[in-house]
Amino acid sequence: MDDELLTSRVPRALEMKSKLFGYELSDLLLIFMNLAVTNLVFGATSFRYLMVWGTTLFLALFLFFAKRGRPDNFLQHLIEHYVRPAYFAAGCGDTLYRRYFKREKKNE
């Protein structure tokens, strides 16, 4: 009997987050977006090295040291915490809800 069909190798951490150089993928997207936008705006000026590489390096170092020892997606959850209202009313109507179909009123 062939044992390869019954067993297979599985990685130890199936839910392991993808990280590159200690940064999450969303952090790398933020760093490279900063690099691209500042290069687009300040690339032709005399301040290009300070504004493009300086801000990108500062952002990368800030994210590296600010997120050290924190759980995954810490900054996203922190921003959501500060943006949300302080309290939620239980009897308040939902302002985001809209009906998909309109009800037809029957005149009898």
Salt bridges, closest charged atoms under 4 A:
GLU24 OE1 - LYS67 NZ 3.48
ASP27 OD2 - LYS67 NZ 2.74
ASP72 OD1 - LYS19 NZ 3.91
